[in-house]
Amino acid sequence: MRDVRYAFRLLRRDPGYAAVAILTMALGIGATTTLFSVAYGVLMKPLPFADAARIVRVVESRGGHQARLAGTLTNGAYFEWQAKHDTIEAVGGYGVGAASATAMRTGASEPVRIAVSSMTPSAFAVLGARPLRGRIFSDAEVPDAGMSGVDTPRPVVISHGLWQDWFDGRDDALGAVIRLDDVPHTIVGVMPPSFAFPTPDVRAWRPMPIPPVIPRNNPKARSMMIFGALARLKPGVSPAQAAIEATARARQAPDPGYAALAMFGSSAPSDVVASPMADAMTADVRPAILLLLAAVALLLATAVANVGGLQLARATTRRREIAVRAALGAARVDLVRQLFAESALIAVLGTCAGVAVAFALGRALPSLLPADFPRAAEVSINLPVLAFAAALSFAAGIGASLMPATVTARVDVTTALADASAASAAGVWASRSGRLRAFVMAAQVAVASLLLVGAVLLGRSFVALMHADRGYDPANVLTARLDLPQRADGPTHARIADAVVERVRTQPGVIAVAAGNALPFMSLGTALGTEMPSPTNPAVKIQVHANVRMVSPGYFAALRLPLLQGRLLSDSDGAGSTAIVVSRSFVDQYLGADPIGKRVPMAVSNTGPRLWQVVGVVGDMRQAAATDPDTPDVFLSYRADPAGWIRGTIHFVVRTAGDPTASVPALRTAVREQDPTLALDSIMTMEERVATSLAKPRLYAILLAAFASAALAIAGVGLFGVLSYAVAQRSREIGVRTALGAQVHDIVALVLRQAIAVCAAGVAAGLWAAFVLTRYLSAFLYGVTRGDAVSYAAVAVAVVLVVAAACIVPARRAARLDPIEVLRQA
């Protein structure tokens, strides 16, 4: 305690040093604690389900291709595995969507859009979930797929939040009727507040009907459905064992015919993979979090090394004091303990400040993280995170005291007392402590250079993604979705879509407006799986897999899809027309040269397949990310076969001359004119959708840039402090040199010479390390390589500028020393 009190007096005597050291430590520990809270909440915190380690996500693929909706299972594999299994206790299916909801007892006049999950009763059993009130719906209450009696009330389980909002937590909510997509549902249960599956925003769960592969009323037909699936392993069973059994059962399912080709792009046998639920949920962000953890660990090491370097410089200037203490009988362990007390006090104060920063950032993190970031609600500063911060504080205190302790433990009392701090240039920089300080500073510059290279590469990659060619022009484009009741048929979709398009087309500032069943970031449309003659050998049949987009003729103008050959769809392509427009990828894969006029067999509705004629070719359009591969697309007018539009959703796209959001009122009015109970959903500009899709790359780039900037600032501050101490230590030498005729530039060069050497060594080592380690960054890069020369050159220049700025003040201070005053004090 005496050492701690003395350390506190020393820090209070030098507030500038204390502030720099504490803030440096706070920055390192605060950033590390914050990112650890993300890593713990997302990757390490147990899932809130009973025996969560035994829950696995089940994913089916064919020929190495996952289904159109990645991470799903087919109905054939599900029924076969459900009927016979030895490795699992249960398997369940689920899906996520939205519905227009109205509580008939609340007096709500208009429906509201809420997130709704469709689930099999067995899915609740897999999760070990039990309702807070009421019960879970049973298998007997699951309606048949395609059930026509939509006026018959169906069961629904609601969330705790919806129960509180709509029914004020009253028990009479059980038995109440709400309407979801104009279908009555009876509330049979209320889930507890902790239940949030599949996503935290889901507010109701309704039964999910799964059709058999072979419909009972049509043995010649084939039906394929894909959905998310979970299974609960039996005790002692591994995910790999369950996957082997699931694969065997999936391959025993009835052949789905062309449906497999349409959904998977392959007719190969099924393969099923089972992975722990926690791993499956976070697979997309795990590499990035681990990479950022490594980056923030380097930042923390830089902060600790910086404080240690400053402590070492202070210990060097305090050699006479330490020698006096040793001469008066202090043991070396006492001297080392004193230095450790100083470093520990700085670490503790820095940790307190860092935890305060982490608390502030922790409150903001859920809103800063992308909306689709897994388990974002689990991120918080909790007891495990605070324990981690405490461990960091202890380790930082030890680490910061190691360098000064090595010098103090070897101090020569006689030499130190005789030296009187009259160190020469050789004594300062060629001594063991001087070399150690130089090495620490070079390491800090190297770490800053390494992190800066990664940040610049990610930043340039993000810019490239923002400006990537997606095949369409997202500027000045408004998009929206309209969900229709389940009872609405294809002709109803077409009628409403046409009426809204015609109404909005007449509005001022509207250049083009269109509707359809598909739109980038929103829907792929329907799937096509068929066979047709090979373009090179008509006697050979090839398998065809594509997305079918049923659109109005203005679709191409609204998105500005480039016409490459032939013509676009027109208003004349009405009922009975066989005209289709295909993408360049479709031509390259299936049609070959001269595609105009060629015929493609395709079944759009249940009337059976017929031949459609290619009348035009447009450029490829990426559905979501710019890194997505080009996929074959087929465009046809929904007026040609309205019965094929059975998805229940209309997507609108409006191109305007100015701000696209100005068209929102007109679009809403046009929809209400068709049906006052309908409401637009997911209203966003296309540029907003592009930006949202890049939320994770932007977050990673910003975080790494912040860590790199902090590391560079720490290195600059550390270099400033070390040079300032060096100038103070060499004041007598500088005074002598000035008295003997040394000019200002000679003194400045004397101070800067060692700093330049340290900077050059650090930059060289950092750039080399960056070239070696950025191979782990390659998966996050787009449009720039890990060896990009421009990025490395920019980092080198930035580091040199910061180092130069850090050296200005110590150099000017050395140049202004009065030799007479210095020699008089000596």
Secondary structure by P-SEA (a helix, b strand, c coil): caaaaaaaaaaaacaaaaaaaaaaaaaaaaaaaaaaaaaaacccccccccccccbbbbbbbcccccccccccccaaaaaaaaaccccccccccccccccccccccccccbbbbbbbbbbcaaaaaaacccccccccccccccccccccccccbbbbbbcaaaaaaccccccccccbbbbcccbbbbbcccccccccccccccccccbbbbbcccccccccbbbbbbbbbbbbbcccccaaaaaaaaaaaaaaccccccccccccccccbbbbbbccaaaaaccccaaaaaaaaaaaaaaaaaaaaaaaaaaaaaaaaaaaaaaaaaaacccaaaaaaaaaaaaaaaaaaaaaaaaaaaaaaaaaccccccccccccccccccaaaaaaaaaaaaaaaaaaaaaaaaaaaaccaaaaaaaccccccccccccaaaaaaaaaaaaaaaaaaaaaaaaaaaaaaaaaaaaccccccccccccbbbbccccccaaaaaaaaaaaaaaacccccccccccccccccccccbbbbbcccccccccbbbbbbbbbbbccccccccccccccccccccccccccccbbbbcaaaaacccccccccbbbbbbcccccbbbbbbcccccccccccccccbbbbbbbbcccccccccccbbbbbbbbccccccaaaaaaaaaaaacccccccccccaaaaaaaaaaaaaaaaaaaaaaaaaaaaaaaaaaaaaaaaaaaaaaaaaaaaaaacccaaaaaaaaaaaaaaaaaaaaaaaaaaaaaccccccccccccccccaaaaaaaaaaaaaaaaaaaaaaaaaaaaccaaaaaaac
